[in-house]
């Protein structure tokens, strides 16, 4: 039985991540279209919260897949046994800057019976 090389494994992983990314982006598109349709049909009603939650989760999943895809590509770009070029660490966020938070309250008009 042939053993899989490191490069073959990385190529297969890249292919799997690419497929997962396409599926995730397609699902994001479907949910975004549904949310848009809800908003255009009746601007006073908001889309179901589970749809918004799922879209948010899918965006997070997509970001993780893109990160993974980048790491796989970086590994493919390196020769076997070679370490990737050291990249500078990202700058620490400025903790002195204050962030303003706003709380918004939305009220729906009462239905008349």
Beta strands, then each sheet from edge to edge (+ up, - down):
end
